[in-house]
Amino acid sequence: MVSDISMPGNKDGFELAALLKCRSPNCKIVLMSGYFQQKNKPNEDVPILLKKPFEANKLFQALQ
């Protein structure tokens, strides 16, 4: 799943990622934002975060 962190409504990308992980634990999740910066290295519990703008190859690498 690829999603922005900021979304309309009352859920954000992190909440969406948590819901998806509960339903499909093996799903690959990539979140993106122009405002958020990842402080720690991603692990199984933390989605990969891409800072916008990014090049297509960065998204491709994140999905591998």
Secondary structure, DSSP 8 states (H G I E B T S, - for coil): -EEES--SSS--HHHHHHHHHHH-TT---EEEESS----S--BTTB-EEEESS--HHHHHHHT-
